[in-house]
Amino acid sequence: MTKSVLMAAALATMLFGSSVEGWAAKLVARIDVSSQAMTVRYGRAVYRWRVSTARKGYITPRGSYRPQRTARMWYSRKYDMSPMPHSVFYRGGYAIHGTGAVKSLGRPASHGCVRLHPSNAAAFYSMVRQAGFRNTRIVVTN
């Protein structure tokens, strides 16, 4: 009897513990358009990186998203085959990706994507691939 109760308790703990973890994203990227910064929480690690979002005349969509797809290297068909290394697409053609225009980071400069320093984009891309799309949340706010 005691063995059955212990087994049931262990099973309940495993089920409830894993379901609580499943509800919360393990990787959260928060892009603050007003400060042109992205804060990434992955487990206990926290990163804060400068970004460039949409310049005047363009928009970076606000909201909460999950990644839709990734590409180690993508070329924008819409914008003259511009390179988009380590792309994490979160809404249609909008992505978080690396840029060669690192001097523009920290101010609006893109056509709507979230641009990162190439090394930060590579790190974020790896985190998304490791955590998985279902365990990743991308939040874009003012």
N, C-alpha and C positions, 0 to 999 in steps of 0.2 A: 504494500500500500504506500509506504513512504517513498519507495523508489518511483512509483507511478506519479506521485505528487511532485517530486523533484523533476522528473522528466517533463511533466506538463508545465511547470514553472519555467524551466529552461527553454522549452519550445516557445512559450508565450513571450519571454524576454527577447528571444531571437527574432520573432515575428514583429513585435512592436518596435524594437530597436531598429530593425532594418527598414520598416515602413516609415518611421519618422525621418530617417536619413534620406529615404527616397523622395519625401515631400519637398525637402530643401535642396536647392541646387548646390552642388559641391564647388562649382566655379561660377563666380559672379563678377561681371565686368560692368561698371557704372561709368558712363560717359556723361560728363557735365559740360554741356555746350558753352555755358556762360564763362566757365573757368578754363575751357579748352584742356581738360584733363580727364584721364581715364584711371579709375581705381579698380584694381583687380584683386579679388580675394579668392585664394585657392588653398583650402585647408586652413592652416595657421598663417600662411604667407600672405602678405599684403604688398602690392606694388602700386605706385602712382607714377603715371607716365604722361608727358605732354602729348597732345594730339592736335590735329587740324581737322576741323569739320567744315561744313558748307560756307563758302564765301557768299557775299551779297549776290542775290539773284538765284541762288540755289537753296535747297533745304537738306537738312539731315533729319530724317523722320524720328520723332519722339515716340517713346513707348517701351514696352517690355517684350523681348523676343527670345527665341531659342535659335541657335545656328541652323541654317537650312542646308548648307554645304560648305566644303572647304576646297581650296586649291593651293597647292604649294606654289605655283606660279600661274597667274591669270593675266591676260591682256585684254584691256577694255576695248571692245568693238565699238562702243559708243564714243569714246574719246581717243581717237587716233592710235589705237593699240597701245595705250599707256600701260606700262608694267604695274602689276598689283601683286607683289610677292607676299606669300603667306596670308592669303585671303580667307577670311571667315565671313561668309555671306549670311546675313541675318534677316533681310527683307528684300526679296527680288534681287535687283542689281546692286543694292547697298551692302557694303562690306567694311570690315575692319581689316586694314592691310598695311604693309610697309610702304615707305615712300623714299625716293631719292631726294626729295625737297625737304631735308631735315631742318634747314634754316627757317622754314615756315611753321614748324611745329610750335604750338602755343598760341596760334592765331588762326582765324578762319581762312582757308585757302583751297578747299576741295570743291568738287562738284556735288558733294553730298556724302561721300564715304567718310569714314573715320580713318585718318592717316596716322601711322605710328612710325617711330624710328625703326629701321629694318631689324635690329636685334630684338627690340621689344615685340615687334610683329611676329618674329620667329618663335619667341618664347610663348606668346599668347596662343599662337597656332598649335604649338605642341601641347599646351595645357588643354585646349579644347579637344584635340584628338585623344588625349589621355583620359580626360574626364567623361567624354562622350557628349553628344548633342543634348540628350535628355537631362543630363546633370549640369548643363551650362545655361546661364541666364545672362542676357545682355540688356541693360537698362539705359536708355538714352533720355536725359532730362535737360531742362534749361539750366 
